[in-house]
Amino acid sequence: MEVQVLDSKFSCMMCGACCSNLLEWKRESLPLLRKLLPEYDLDIPYENINGRCEKLNVSNRCTIYHERPLACNTNRLFRILSEKFSISISELYNLQKISCERNRSHMGNM
């Protein structure tokens, strides 16, 4: 399996878990991000089928990866949060790792 290294503390396993849990993300994380970053468009304008993004293919790869929205672009979103709130990128990726593990656990229960 190909692993994308985003930070020394977090490696994306490209399992698709984050894109397969959109309903919970929109309910829990999106409202907070909108309060923190009201000047940014954080919508995910794609249909979700049982919580799974329609842009995720059968191999768990994003079919619009290079044009994905800000909410889906962890690297860009974390840079913005880091600059605006003086949070270290490493700490944000540490939180991402926890979120990733939670999403993968959620997928196992589906």
All heavy atoms as an XYZ file, in Angstrom:
895
protein
N       0.835     -1.176      0.000
C       0.000      0.000      0.000
C       0.881      1.241      0.000
O       1.833      1.351      0.745
C      -0.899     -0.015      1.241
C      -1.707      1.258      1.405
S      -2.706      1.305      2.916
C      -3.986      0.171      2.445
N       0.549      2.191     -0.836
C       1.268      3.445     -0.915
C       0.892      4.309      0.283
O      -0.267      4.418      0.644
C       0.884      4.164     -2.209
C       1.556      5.486     -2.402
C       1.074      6.180     -3.669
O       0.420      5.533     -4.494
O       1.348      7.374     -3.791
N       1.870      4.914      0.904
C       1.623      5.769      2.060
C       2.113      7.169      1.730
O       3.241      7.354      1.301
C       2.346      5.236      3.315
C       2.185      6.201      4.478
C       1.831      3.862      3.685
N       1.253      8.154      1.911
C       1.616      9.532      1.666
C       2.042     10.149      2.989
O       1.263     10.210      3.933
C       0.427     10.305      1.094
C       0.731     11.757      0.829
C      -0.484     12.499      0.330
O      -1.588     12.001      0.329
N      -0.266     13.721     -0.094
N       3.282     10.600      3.077
C       3.774     11.205      4.301
C       3.423     12.686      4.284
O       3.856     13.425      3.416
C       5.297     11.018      4.449
C       5.799     11.726      5.699
C       5.649      9.545      4.489
N       2.580     13.099      5.233
C       2.178     14.486      5.335
C       3.018     15.233      6.361
O       3.245     16.414      6.246
C       0.702     14.579      5.741
C      -0.288     13.918      4.788
C      -1.686     13.936      5.381
C      -0.278     14.593      3.443
N       3.476     14.543      7.353
C       4.236     15.128      8.441
C       4.954     13.985      9.137
O       4.531     12.847      9.053
C       3.281     15.840      9.409
C       4.003     16.521     10.553
O       4.549     17.607     10.325
O       4.022     15.956     11.644
N       5.988     14.290      9.860
C       6.734     13.226     10.527
C       5.885     12.485     11.553
O       6.205     11.371     11.921
C       7.973     13.812     11.202
O       7.592     14.770     12.173
N       4.778     13.070     12.011
C       3.935     12.426     13.018
C       2.689     11.780     12.417
O       1.918     11.172     13.126
C       3.512     13.440     14.071
C       4.669     13.962     14.885
C       4.179     14.876     15.959
C       5.372     15.463     16.673
N       5.333     15.315     18.076
N       2.445     11.955     11.130
C       1.226     11.412     10.530
C       1.499     10.959      9.107
O       2.048     11.704      8.314
C       0.116     12.460     10.516
C      -1.145     11.986      9.870
C      -2.001     11.147     10.554
C      -1.463     12.349      8.577
C      -3.173     10.686      9.966
C      -2.625     11.900      7.979
C      -3.480     11.069      8.681
N       1.113      9.751      8.801
C       1.231      9.227      7.452
C      -0.142      8.772      6.994
O      -0.792      7.976      7.670
C       2.197      8.040      7.407
O       3.495      8.462      7.718
N      -0.573      9.295      5.875
C      -1.866      8.915      5.321
C      -1.762      7.513      4.724
O      -0.876      7.226      3.923
C      -2.277      9.907      4.244
S      -3.843      9.481      3.449
N      -2.661      6.648      5.143
C      -2.680      5.272      4.637
C      -3.538      5.139      3.381
O      -3.639      4.066      2.811
C      -3.177      4.327      5.725
C      -2.247      4.286      6.925
S      -2.835      3.195      8.215
C      -2.789      1.625      7.375
N      -4.171      6.246      2.987
C      -5.020      6.273      1.803
C      -6.087      5.179      1.845
O      -6.357      4.512      0.861
C      -4.184      6.197      0.539
C      -3.266      7.368      0.385
S      -2.352      7.266     -1.148
C      -1.663      8.884     -1.183
N      -6.693      5.028      3.021
C      -7.720      4.003      3.205
C      -9.113      4.503      2.840
O     -10.053      3.713      2.721
C      -7.706      3.497      4.648
S      -8.147      4.762      5.859
N      -9.268      5.828      2.694
C     -10.561      6.394      2.347
C     -11.492      6.613      3.525
O     -12.625      7.044      3.356
N     -11.022      6.345      4.735
C     -11.888      6.472      5.915
C     -12.399      7.897      6.102
O     -13.561      8.099      6.437
C     -11.155      5.998      7.168
N     -11.543      8.885      5.887
C     -11.971     10.273      6.092
C     -13.045     10.683      5.088
O     -13.918     11.483      5.401
C     -10.778     11.219      6.023
S      -9.836     11.111      4.503
N     -13.015     10.115      3.903
C     -14.001     10.435      2.868
C     -15.216      9.520      2.934
O     -16.141      9.662      2.142
C     -13.356     10.327      1.492
S     -11.933     11.412      1.302
N     -15.189      8.593      3.861
C     -16.310      7.666      4.031
C     -17.095      7.965      5.304
O     -17.914      7.165      5.734
C     -15.784      6.223      4.085
O     -15.155      5.892      2.867
N     -16.815      9.111      5.898
C     -17.469      9.485      7.148
C     -17.938     10.939      7.066
O     -17.867     11.679      8.038
C     -16.481      9.287      8.301
C     -17.155      9.206      9.637
O     -18.366      9.063      9.724
N     -16.379      9.315     10.689
N     -18.429     11.347      5.901
C     -18.779     12.747      5.674
C     -19.936     13.230      6.527
O     -19.948     14.385      6.955
C     -19.118     12.984      4.202
C     -17.955     12.991      3.234
C     -18.454     13.284      1.832
C     -16.910     14.001      3.638
N     -20.910     12.400      6.771
C     -22.068     12.853      7.537
C     -21.660     13.287      8.934
O     -22.066     14.347      9.413
C     -23.136     11.766      7.595
C     -23.733     11.369      6.240
C     -24.706     10.211      6.404
C     -24.394     12.548      5.568
N     -20.838     12.510      9.588
C     -20.368     12.861     10.927
C     -19.461     14.084     10.874
O     -19.551     14.974     11.711
C     -19.622     11.683     11.564
C     -19.223     11.945     12.996
C     -18.604     10.723     13.655
O     -18.974      9.586     13.317
O     -17.746     10.927     14.526
N     -18.596     14.149      9.868
C     -17.692     15.295      9.737
C     -18.490     16.577      9.565
O     -18.211     17.587     10.205
C     -16.747     15.088      8.558
C     -15.696     16.151      8.493
C     -14.493     16.145      9.129
C     -15.763     17.393      7.787
N     -13.811     17.313      8.855
C     -14.564     18.079      8.040
C     -16.717     17.975      6.970
C     -14.303     19.332      7.501
C     -16.458     19.233      6.433
C     -15.258     19.892      6.695
N     -19.505     16.539      8.700
C     -20.315     17.733      8.476
C     -21.084     18.132      9.730
O     -21.292     19.306      9.992
C     -21.283     17.508      7.318
C     -20.614     17.568      5.959
C     -21.622     17.419      4.848
C     -20.984     17.634      3.506
N     -21.958     17.569      2.406
N     -21.489     17.165     10.520
C     -22.250     17.439     11.740
C     -21.349     17.935     12.874
O     -21.721     18.836     13.617
C     -23.000     16.178     12.168
C     -23.889     16.351     13.379
C     -24.671     15.091     13.738
N     -23.785     13.967     14.027
C     -23.719     12.851     13.293
N     -24.481     12.694     12.232
N     -22.891     11.877     13.615
N     -20.151     17.374     13.007
C     -19.298     17.691     14.158
C     -18.201     18.717     13.865
O     -18.010     19.650     14.627
C     -18.664     16.408     14.696
C     -19.680     15.463     15.290
C     -19.057     14.216     15.872
O     -17.820     14.153     15.979
O     -19.813     13.305     16.220
N     -17.454     18.531     12.805
C     -16.278     19.373     12.555
C     -16.578     20.626     11.748
O     -16.018     21.693     12.020
C     -15.197     18.563     11.833
O     -14.812     17.470     12.617
N     -17.426     20.513     10.762
C     -17.677     21.639      9.866
C     -18.203     22.884     10.585
O     -17.708     23.980     10.327
C     -18.619     21.212      8.737
C     -18.836     22.224      7.629
C     -17.517     22.637      6.994
C     -19.775     21.651      6.573
N     -19.153     22.770     11.515
C     -19.622     23.983     12.207
C     -18.495     24.715     12.953
O     -18.420     25.949     12.913
C     -20.685     23.461     13.178
C     -21.180     22.197     12.550
C     -19.963     21.601     11.887
N     -17.609     23.961     13.576
C     -16.491     24.585     14.288
C     -15.539     25.269     13.310
O     -15.127     26.412     13.526
C     -15.734     23.545     15.109
C     -14.467     24.046     15.804
C     -14.781     25.180     16.776
C     -13.763     22.911     16.508
N     -15.206     24.599     12.233
C     -14.305     25.206     11.244
C     -14.911     26.467     10.639
O     -14.205     27.441     10.388
C     -13.974     24.202     10.136
C     -12.905     23.182     10.482
C     -12.768     22.157      9.361
C     -11.575     23.854     10.756
N     -16.209     26.455     10.428
C     -16.864     27.658      9.876
C     -16.780     28.830     10.854
O     -16.659     29.975     10.431
C     -18.312     27.350      9.527
C     -18.428     26.592      8.239
C     -19.854     26.570      7.750
N     -19.898     26.011      6.420
C     -20.783     25.119      6.026
N     -21.723     24.704      6.862
N     -20.767     24.656      4.804
N     -16.858     28.557     12.151
C     -16.710     29.625     13.148
C     -15.280     30.137     13.187
O     -15.046     31.331     13.342
C     -17.119     29.120     14.532
C     -18.604     28.978     14.703
C     -18.938     28.471     16.091
C     -20.433     28.225     16.211
N     -20.788     27.653     17.520
N     -14.317     29.230     13.058
C     -12.912     29.614     13.115
C     -12.443     30.322     11.851
O     -11.594     31.210     11.908
C     -12.036     28.382     13.349
C     -12.192     27.666     14.683
C     -11.384     26.368     14.690
C     -11.767     28.572     15.833
N     -12.982     29.914     10.716
C     -12.522     30.440      9.419
C     -13.706     30.928      8.579
O     -13.946     30.420      7.472
C     -11.764     29.344      8.664
C     -10.542     28.739      9.364
C     -10.017     27.543      8.598
C      -9.455     29.794      9.546
N     -14.443     31.927      9.057
C     -15.640     32.360      8.324
C     -15.339     32.956      6.951
O     -16.208     32.990      6.086
C     -16.269     33.402      9.256
C     -15.127     33.908     10.080
C     -14.196     32.734     10.240
N     -14.104     33.385      6.746
C     -13.738     34.007      5.473
C     -13.423     32.992      4.368
O     -13.173     33.358      3.229
C     -12.547     34.958      5.670
C     -11.236     34.281      6.037
C     -11.042     34.033      7.542
O     -12.010     33.885      8.282
O      -9.870     33.987      7.954
N     -13.454     31.704      4.709
C     -13.123     30.653      3.742
C     -14.349     29.817      3.386
O     -15.218     29.587      4.221
C     -12.039     29.723      4.300
C     -10.696     30.382      4.417
C     -10.307     30.994      5.600
C      -9.813     30.396      3.339
C      -9.065     31.613      5.711
C      -8.577     31.014      3.445
C      -8.214     31.612      4.633
O      -6.987     32.219      4.729
N     -14.368     29.351      2.148
C     -15.421     28.432      1.700
C     -15.017     27.022      2.121
O     -14.050     26.467      1.616
C     -15.560     28.509      0.180
C     -16.617     27.557     -0.358
O     -17.336     26.919      0.440
O     -16.723     27.444     -1.593
N     -15.764     26.466      3.046
C     -15.438     25.143      3.580
C     -16.467     24.090      3.176
O     -16.497     22.999      3.739
C     -15.323     25.209      5.104
C     -14.134     26.038      5.588
C     -14.276     26.370      7.058
C     -12.837     25.305      5.328
N     -17.290     24.429      2.204
C     -18.293     23.464      1.757
C     -17.650     22.302      1.011
O     -16.623     22.447      0.351
C     -19.314     24.121      0.835
C     -20.297     24.983      1.606
O     -20.502     24.717      2.812
O     -20.849     25.912      1.005
N     -18.281     21.165      1.119
C     -17.942     20.006      0.305
C     -19.160     19.821     -0.603
O     -20.165     19.248     -0.189
C     -17.689     18.752      1.162
C     -16.524     18.999      2.116
C     -17.401     17.542      0.263
C     -16.235     17.851      3.048
N     -19.087     20.345     -1.814
C     -20.276     20.412     -2.665
C     -20.596     19.128     -3.429
O     -21.147     19.175     -4.518
C     -19.914     21.543     -3.638
C     -18.435     21.436     -3.775
C     -17.940     21.002     -2.410
N     -20.272     18.009     -2.861
C     -20.480     16.746     -3.554
C     -21.490     15.906     -2.805
O     -21.638     16.010     -1.594
C     -19.156     15.990     -3.710
C     -18.114     16.853     -4.356
C     -17.026     17.322     -3.642
C     -18.267     17.267     -5.672
C     -16.097     18.169     -4.217
C     -17.351     18.117     -6.258
C     -16.271     18.561     -5.528
O     -15.375     19.410     -6.104
N     -22.163     15.071     -3.531
C     -23.122     14.161     -2.932
C     -22.378     13.148     -2.070
O     -21.252     12.769     -2.367
C     -23.897     13.416     -4.019
C     -24.807     14.295     -4.838
C     -25.943     14.884     -4.024
O     -26.524     14.167     -3.187
O     -26.246     16.064     -4.234
N     -23.029     12.726     -1.018
C     -22.469     11.625     -0.262
C     -23.493     10.515     -0.239
O     -24.679     10.739     -0.098
C     -21.998     12.047      1.130
C     -23.096     12.615      1.981
O     -23.979     11.887      2.422
N     -23.049     13.914      2.225
N     -22.997      9.343     -0.467
C     -23.835      8.152     -0.529
C     -23.527      7.342      0.718
O     -22.429      6.808      0.856
C     -23.555      7.369     -1.818
C     -23.792      8.278     -3.009
C     -24.414      6.107     -1.884
C     -23.084      7.908     -4.257
N     -24.479      7.316      1.644
C     -24.266      6.664      2.938
C     -23.023      7.209      3.640
O     -22.274      6.474      4.269
C     -24.166      5.147      2.790
C     -25.444      4.550      2.274
O     -26.535      5.002      2.629
N     -25.334      3.540      1.439
N     -22.790      8.516      3.503
C     -21.658      9.155      4.154
C     -20.380      9.140      3.349
O     -19.416      9.805      3.694
N     -20.335      8.402      2.258
C     -19.130      8.285      1.427
C     -19.183      9.307      0.295
O     -20.175      9.409     -0.411
C     -19.066      6.861      0.859
C     -17.837      6.564      0.051
C     -17.880      5.097     -0.392
N     -16.906      4.817     -1.398
C     -15.672      4.385     -1.138
N     -15.308      4.182      0.107
N     -14.826      4.161     -2.110
N     -18.123     10.065      0.139
C     -18.073     11.088     -0.905
C     -18.164     10.448     -2.284
O     -17.478      9.457     -2.565
C     -16.774     11.883     -0.795
S     -16.615     13.174     -2.060
N     -18.966     11.045     -3.129
C     -19.132     10.526     -4.484
C     -17.848     10.603     -5.310
O     -17.714      9.912     -6.322
C     -20.243     11.274     -5.220
C     -19.876     12.713     -5.550
C     -20.912     13.425     -6.376
O     -21.486     12.815     -7.304
O     -21.157     14.615     -6.099
N     -16.906     11.414     -4.892
C     -15.647     11.571     -5.635
C     -14.587     10.546     -5.237
O     -13.504     10.524     -5.797
C     -15.090     12.994     -5.452
C     -16.026     14.072     -5.936
C     -16.329     13.919     -7.418
C     -17.242     15.016     -7.901
N     -17.595     14.870     -9.315
N     -14.903      9.694     -4.281
C     -13.991      8.637     -3.872
C     -14.250      7.412     -4.736
O     -15.366      6.917     -4.811
C     -14.234      8.304     -2.396
C     -13.193      7.457     -1.686
C     -11.864      8.197     -1.615
C     -13.680      7.114     -0.287
N     -13.208      6.929     -5.420
C     -13.414      5.784     -6.310
C     -13.309      4.464     -5.545
O     -13.064      4.455     -4.339
C     -12.465      5.840     -7.522
C     -11.002      5.628     -7.166
O     -10.655      5.077     -6.132
N     -10.131      6.071     -8.055
N     -13.474      3.362     -6.239
C     -13.480      2.051     -5.590
C     -12.121      1.688     -4.979
O     -12.048      0.825     -4.126
C     -13.949      0.924     -6.550
C     -15.394      1.141     -6.961
C     -13.048      0.837     -7.764
N     -11.072      2.365     -5.408
C      -9.733      2.142     -4.842
C      -9.435      3.108     -3.699
O      -8.286      3.245     -3.284
C      -8.669      2.312     -5.930
O      -8.869      1.389     -6.954
N     -10.470      3.804     -3.217
C     -10.337      4.788     -2.137
C      -9.431      5.955     -2.500
O      -8.731      6.495     -1.654
C      -9.859      4.135     -0.833
C     -10.920      3.276     -0.218
O     -12.106      3.577     -0.307
N     -10.513      2.189      0.388
N      -9.452      6.345     -3.751
C      -8.675      7.493     -4.221
C      -9.642      8.592     -4.648
O     -10.675      8.331     -5.248
C      -7.780      7.125     -5.411
C      -6.759      6.053     -5.130
C      -5.732      6.522     -4.113
N      -4.638      5.591     -3.960
C      -4.583      4.644     -3.041
N      -5.571      4.474     -2.206
N      -3.542      3.845     -2.948
N      -9.279      9.822     -4.345
C     -10.095     10.970     -4.716
C      -9.920     11.237     -6.214
O      -8.794     11.414     -6.687
C      -9.664     12.187     -3.905
S     -10.600     13.668     -4.307
N     -11.031     11.283     -6.914
C     -10.962     11.499     -8.364
C     -10.754     12.969     -8.717
O     -10.498     13.287     -9.876
C     -12.238     10.983     -9.056
O     -13.369     11.659     -8.515
C     -12.387      9.476     -8.862
N     -10.835     13.864     -7.734
C     -10.593     15.289     -7.961
C      -9.499     15.802     -7.027
O      -9.488     16.976     -6.648
C     -11.889     16.103     -7.784
C     -12.464     15.888     -6.386
C     -12.905     15.779     -8.861
C     -13.341     17.021     -5.911
N      -8.586     14.946     -6.661
C      -7.575     15.252     -5.647
C      -6.896     16.611     -5.867
O      -6.763     17.403     -4.946
C      -6.523     14.141     -5.592
C      -5.491     14.357     -4.528
C      -5.752     14.020     -3.201
C      -4.251     14.925     -4.822
C      -4.817     14.227     -2.200
C      -3.310     15.134     -3.830
C      -3.597     14.781     -2.525
O      -2.669     15.005     -1.541
N      -6.481     16.910     -7.076
C      -5.746     18.150     -7.337
C      -6.649     19.377     -7.367
O      -6.151     20.500     -7.335
C      -4.929     18.033     -8.626
C      -3.857     16.990     -8.516
N      -2.756     17.142     -7.713
C      -3.746     15.757     -9.059
C      -1.999     16.067     -7.782
N      -2.579     15.204     -8.591
N      -7.960     19.173     -7.411
C      -8.925     20.280     -7.401
C      -9.869     20.191     -6.207
O     -10.923     20.809     -6.196
C      -9.759     20.282     -8.694
C      -8.973     20.569     -9.947
C      -8.338     19.301    -10.538
O      -8.923     18.218    -10.391
O      -7.257     19.420    -11.135
N      -9.519     19.421     -5.192
C     -10.425     19.189     -4.070
C     -10.655     20.477     -3.270
O      -9.799     21.364     -3.249
C      -9.887     18.081     -3.168
C      -8.612     18.420     -2.412
C      -7.955     17.147     -1.901
N      -6.783     17.402     -1.082
C      -5.586     17.679     -1.543
N      -5.367     17.756     -2.845
N      -4.577     17.878     -0.716
N     -11.800     20.558     -2.610
C     -12.114     21.749     -1.812
C     -11.169     21.899     -0.620
O     -10.541     20.932     -0.182
C     -13.539     21.494     -1.314
C     -14.034     20.286     -1.998
C     -12.866     19.572     -2.605
N     -11.129     23.106     -0.076
C     -10.261     23.390      1.064
C     -10.526     22.436      2.224
O      -9.587     21.961      2.864
C     -10.459     24.842      1.526
C      -9.705     25.250      2.788
C      -8.193     25.103      2.597
C     -10.063     26.672      3.171
N     -11.775     22.135      2.514
C     -12.107     21.257      3.637
C     -11.488     19.871      3.477
O     -11.262     19.174      4.460
C     -13.612     21.139      3.786
N     -11.191     19.480      2.255
C     -10.596     18.167      1.979
C      -9.070     18.233      1.864
O      -8.419     17.198      1.775
C     -11.155     17.602      0.677
S     -12.939     17.404      0.654
N      -8.520     19.409      1.851
C      -7.088     19.599      1.642
C      -6.408     19.855      2.989
O      -6.216     20.998      3.406
C      -6.857     20.759      0.680
C      -5.425     20.880      0.251
O      -4.512     20.513      0.977
N      -5.219     21.406     -0.936
N      -6.057     18.784      3.669
C      -5.502     18.866      5.017
C      -4.260     19.753      5.075
O      -4.141     20.594      5.963
C      -5.166     17.462      5.545
O      -6.338     16.669      5.484
C      -4.658     17.499      6.958
N      -3.351     19.596      4.146
C      -2.116     20.386      4.177
C      -2.421     21.880      4.119
O      -1.912     22.661      4.919
C      -1.189     19.997      3.033
C      -0.621     18.604      3.194
O      -0.302     18.184      4.291
N      -0.512     17.881      2.103
N      -3.256     22.289      3.181
C      -3.592     23.708      3.027
C      -4.398     24.213      4.224
O      -4.126     25.294      4.753
C      -4.375     23.908      1.726
C      -4.648     25.336      1.440
C      -5.185     25.531      0.027
N      -5.787     26.845     -0.045
C      -6.990     27.092     -0.513
N      -7.735     26.123     -0.992
N      -7.462     28.311     -0.523
N      -5.376     23.449      4.658
C      -6.207     23.844      5.791
C      -5.370     23.995      7.056
O      -5.525     24.967      7.813
C      -7.315     22.806      6.005
C      -8.335     23.103      7.090
C      -9.073     24.407      6.822
C      -9.323     21.951      7.201
N      -4.445     23.084      7.284
C      -3.605     23.166      8.476
C      -2.658     24.362      8.421
O      -2.368     24.977      9.440
C      -2.830     21.871      8.678
C      -3.679     20.739      9.214
C      -5.036     20.875      9.414
C      -3.104     19.524      9.505
C      -5.814     19.832      9.916
C      -3.862     18.475     10.014
C      -5.215     18.630     10.214
N      -2.160     24.692      7.245
C      -1.308     25.890      7.133
C      -2.104     27.144      7.507
O      -1.607     28.020      8.210
C      -0.733     26.011      5.724
C       0.474     25.140      5.484
C       1.230     25.525      4.217
N       0.384     25.574      3.034
C       0.120     24.543      2.235
N       0.637     23.351      2.499
N      -0.647     24.677      1.179
N      -3.345     27.225      7.032
C      -4.199     28.382      7.346
C      -4.466     28.452      8.847
O      -4.330     29.508      9.464
C      -5.521     28.304      6.552
C      -5.248     28.521      5.063
C      -6.533     29.313      7.074
C      -6.421     28.172      4.152
N      -4.853     27.333      9.445
C      -5.120     27.304     10.886
C      -3.866     27.653     11.689
O      -3.936     28.392     12.675
C      -5.647     25.932     11.301
C      -7.068     25.602     10.881
C      -7.360     24.125     11.078
C      -8.073     26.459     11.641
N      -2.733     27.138     11.263
C      -1.478     27.397     11.957
C      -1.132     28.888     11.932
O      -0.762     29.466     12.951
C      -0.355     26.581     11.317
O       0.872     26.875     11.925
N      -1.272     29.502     10.772
C      -0.947     30.922     10.641
C      -1.929     31.801     11.414
O      -1.540     32.752     12.079
C      -0.938     31.321      9.167
C       0.239     30.748      8.414
C       0.148     30.964      6.911
O      -0.723     31.752      6.461
O       0.934     30.340      6.183
N      -3.211     31.482     11.338
C      -4.231     32.324     11.964
C      -4.231     32.212     13.489
O      -4.452     33.196     14.182
C      -5.612     31.975     11.417
C      -6.705     32.895     11.917
C      -8.001     32.725     11.181
C      -9.029     33.724     11.714
N     -10.260     33.690     10.969
N      -3.971     31.014     14.015
C      -4.097     30.796     15.450
C      -2.782     30.415     16.137
O      -2.782     30.039     17.306
C      -5.149     29.716     15.720
C      -6.509     30.105     15.226
C      -7.022     29.541     14.073
C      -7.257     31.055     15.903
C      -8.273     29.909     13.607
C      -8.513     31.427     15.446
C      -9.019     30.863     14.291
N      -1.684     30.502     15.424
C      -0.365     30.159     15.976
C      -0.341     28.766     16.607
O       0.198     28.565     17.699
C       0.081     31.212     17.009
O       0.161     32.475     16.408
N      -0.943     27.824     15.915
C      -0.929     26.427     16.335
C       0.135     25.730     15.502
O       0.238     25.960     14.302
C      -2.295     25.751     16.074
C      -3.409     26.515     16.763
C      -2.282     24.296     16.498
C      -4.795     26.092     16.323
N       0.911     24.879     16.130
C       1.955     24.204     15.363
C       1.334     23.189     14.397
O       0.342     22.532     14.716
C       2.953     23.512     16.287
O       2.418     22.310     16.784
N       1.924     23.095     13.237
C       1.478     22.128     12.233
C       1.564     20.718     12.812
O       0.686     19.888     12.602
C       2.336     22.231     10.958
C       2.141     23.591     10.293
C       2.046     21.107      9.996
C       0.930     23.750      9.432
N       2.605     20.442     13.583
C       2.768     19.113     14.176
C       1.602     18.768     15.091
O       1.126     17.632     15.097
C       4.081     19.032     14.961
O       5.170     19.122     14.087
N       1.140     19.733     15.860
C       0.002     19.473     16.752
C      -1.271     19.205     15.945
O      -2.076     18.333     16.289
C      -0.216     20.647     17.710
C      -1.324     20.420     18.702
C      -1.126     19.209     19.609
O       0.022     18.818     19.868
O      -2.133     18.643     20.059
N      -1.452     19.940     14.872
C      -2.617     19.705     14.013
C      -2.575     18.301     13.403
O      -3.593     17.613     13.341
C      -2.703     20.775     12.924
C      -3.078     22.166     13.436
C      -2.821     23.209     12.354
C      -4.521     22.204     13.901
N      -1.403     17.869     12.967
C      -1.294     16.519     12.415
C      -1.468     15.456     13.490
O      -1.966     14.368     13.216
C       0.029     16.333     11.665
C      -0.044     16.917     10.281
C       0.705     18.016      9.925
C      -0.905     16.375      9.339
C       0.618     18.563      8.660
C      -1.006     16.923      8.075
C      -0.243     18.009      7.744
O      -0.345     18.550      6.494
N      -1.087     15.780     14.710
C      -1.328     14.862     15.811
C      -2.836     14.675     16.010
O      -3.319     13.556     16.215
C      -0.660     15.389     17.082
C      -0.365     14.306     18.073
O      -0.198     13.145     17.709
N      -0.279     14.680     19.332
N      -3.584     15.766     15.944
C      -5.046     15.687     16.029
C      -5.620     14.929     14.835
O      -6.581     14.171     14.969
C      -5.643     17.091     16.119
C      -5.314     17.869     17.385
C      -5.788     19.316     17.262
C      -5.927     17.200     18.600
N      -5.016     15.127     13.660
C      -5.467     14.420     12.465
C      -5.278     12.915     12.623
O      -6.117     12.121     12.204
C      -4.716     14.914     11.228
C      -5.102     14.216      9.947
C      -6.543     14.467      9.555
O      -7.099     15.515      9.837
N      -7.160     13.517      8.892
N      -4.194     12.530     13.233
C      -3.934     11.106     13.457
C      -5.037     10.502     14.328
O      -5.541      9.409     14.042
C      -2.572     10.928     14.125
C      -2.194      9.495     14.373
C      -0.813      9.401     14.993
C      -0.466      7.956     15.266
N       0.827      7.816     15.897
N      -5.435     11.205     15.375
C      -6.514     10.736     16.244
C      -7.809     10.633     15.461
O      -8.543      9.641     15.554
C      -6.666     11.676     17.459
C      -5.428     11.590     18.339
C      -7.936     11.355     18.250
C      -5.318     12.704     19.366
N      -8.101     11.645     14.660
C      -9.311     11.641     13.838
C      -9.296     10.492     12.839
O     -10.310      9.820     12.620
C      -9.424     12.982     13.101
O     -10.511     12.975     12.226
N      -8.140     10.256     12.249
C      -7.993      9.168     11.278
C      -8.290      7.824     11.930
O      -9.026      7.002     11.382
C      -6.580      9.203     10.701
S      -6.249      7.916      9.499
N      -7.722      7.612     13.101
C      -7.951      6.343     13.811
C      -9.432      6.179     14.146
O      -9.988      5.096     14.025
C      -7.090      6.292     15.070
C      -5.614      6.130     14.747
C      -4.695      6.390     15.930
O      -5.200      6.706     17.037
O      -3.470      6.288     15.744
N     -10.076      7.272     14.528
C     -11.515      7.234     14.833
C     -12.326      6.895     13.580
O     -13.253      6.094     13.628
C     -11.933      8.583     15.406
C     -13.377      8.649     15.785
C     -13.693      9.987     16.397
N     -15.114     10.082     16.621
C     -15.751     11.210     16.771
N     -15.091     12.349     16.753
N     -17.054     11.234     16.959
N     -11.977      7.523     12.467
C     -12.689      7.262     11.208
C     -12.514      5.805     10.765
O     -13.461      5.178     10.302
C     -12.212      8.206     10.099
C     -12.786      9.577     10.243
O     -13.887      9.770     10.768
N     -12.046     10.560      9.787
N     -11.301      5.287     10.894
C     -11.076      3.893     10.506
C     -11.859      2.946     11.417
O     -12.401      1.949     10.968
C      -9.586      3.565     10.522
C      -8.880      4.147      9.316
C      -7.518      3.558      9.140
N      -6.803      3.506     10.399
C      -5.573      3.924     10.593
N      -4.892      4.403      9.611
N      -5.004      3.828     11.766
N     -11.940      3.283     12.685
C     -12.722      2.477     13.623
C     -14.190      2.519     13.240
O     -14.885      1.501     13.273
C     -12.523      3.006     15.049
O     -13.407      2.368     15.937
N     -14.661      3.692     12.857
C     -16.052      3.850     12.430
C     -16.346      2.999     11.198
O     -17.400      2.386     11.096
C     -16.352      5.326     12.139
C     -17.715      5.588     11.621
N     -18.830      5.598     12.419
C     -18.152      5.826     10.362
C     -19.903      5.840     11.681
N     -19.504      5.991     10.431
N     -15.389      2.963     10.277
C     -15.572      2.151      9.054
C     -15.697      0.685      9.402
O     -16.457     -0.039      8.776
C     -14.396      2.345      8.089
C     -14.517      3.576      7.250
S     -13.179      3.692      6.058
C     -13.513      2.314      4.988
N     -14.970      0.233     10.410
C     -15.027     -1.157     10.826
C     -16.367     -1.533     11.400
O     -16.751     -2.706     11.409
N     -17.132     -0.534     11.859
C     -18.442     -0.785     12.439
C     -19.565     -0.662     11.435
O     -20.727     -0.769     11.794
C     -18.701      0.192     13.604
C     -17.746     -0.040     14.743
O     -17.329     -1.171     14.989
N     -17.389      1.014     15.450
N     -19.242     -0.402     10.187
C     -20.281     -0.219      9.171
C     -20.673     -1.544      8.566
O     -19.994     -2.479      8.536
C     -19.783      0.730      8.071
C     -19.522      2.131      8.617
S     -18.850      3.229      7.369
C     -20.353      3.727      6.575
